[in-house]
Amino acid sequence: MSTFSGLGTALSSLIAQRQALEVSGQNIANANTVGYTRQRAAISSLPAAQLPSMFSTSNGPGYGTAVTDIARLNDVFLDAQVRTTTASSSFLSARASASKLLETNIGEPAATGLATQLTDLWAAFGDVANSPDKDSSRAVLLETATAVADRIGTLYTAAGTQWSQARTQTTSLVAQANTSAANIADLNKRILAIENSGSSANELKDQRDLLVTELSGLVGATTRTQENGQIDVLVGGNMLVDGSKVRELAVTGAAGFADATGGAEVKVVWAADTSRSAGLEGGQVAGLLSVLAPPAAGGTGGLLTEAAASYDKLATQLATQVNALHRQAVTIGGAQGGDFFDFTAGQPAALGLKVAIDDPALVAVAAPGAGALDGSFARQIAQLGTSVNGPDAAWSAFVVQLGVSTASATSRATAAEATRASASAQQIAQTSVDTDEETVNMLAYQRAYEGAARVLSAIDEMLDTLINRTGIVGR
């Protein structure tokens, strides 16, 4: 090995240490960048050249060193775990949020809740039973009954409004998922081109991983890495992103609450073939779809449509039980009583419930032949409030069931979020930049650079002696 070759060896070290120092500088610069994965320069020695002969041997220590790769220090297993837990947490969080909002809209227990208004209704019937000759008691009864009917209608409307908001949010999230998928496909294309040219695309891979995690939270996406470094993104086992190609999702099905309560389903399908469901298994969109689902046998349908069905059942039960007794009674004028409650044609029972009487004198509370001052039937109607099969019992059962479901959904969502946070913390511990470690690395690279520079200076002095001073002894 010639003296001149030592220059190349020292130069290779200067270049390698400088590149490694730049990688550490890049890490420190991005210490607070969200989604950045720390990098490390892989430095390898360069072997000495060998003559292509059978008995050739190396007669030197090698030709220095070189940076052979700039590696991302991520963990594929931790990345997959974060995506899986994010999908599960987002799914359960969407359901828990919907349950909490429905519970808030119901407003039980409260002085303005339906339970209190039903109690006031039975108390008003009791007042009429005690003073059947007073028009004021009958007028208060009609006002109280109207307030109950309006409250049931308000609850139904609130459920419909919440459904519409969830439907709009679903459409917006699917559009966001399509945008993220398109960006991943574009990054796949750019990363492949950069790496084919021999350069590093680590920062673009960081961006791509962030988008994949976002997609996991939206539609439960999973990934599969191709041999060329591109990733495929799958939803429900089907390809959403295939290299640089993307398939868009779309929302179809029930457009309004009336459609959903009638049995129509909101679906996320493939835009190119709307007859094929995307089969979402996790993510926020899947959680919203479960909330938007139509009613089903056994009460296992969507949260909001099942609530609407309960409101309809309550309105029908209230009207049926009160009307059955009211029709048997007679008015203060001796006329046979008719329906106390009625329904507006063409509307759901909860929304169309109304008081059929507008004249206090038409309130029938007396038994036939018992006289104008009898209030026995009003007393029987008032006792519906304590009946185990009455409207109050049905409403109490619904509120309790919703409370239990909400508590369960909240507990599951909290546990899932804790799991996601733990997985994310492990991922961050693996990928985040440790400035102390990078400082130590920078010092090591600096000392190595200084050493290579000193070798270069020493060889320069040796060459100066060899070239400029050889043969001048004795002159």
Disulfide bonds with the S-S distance in Angstrom:
none
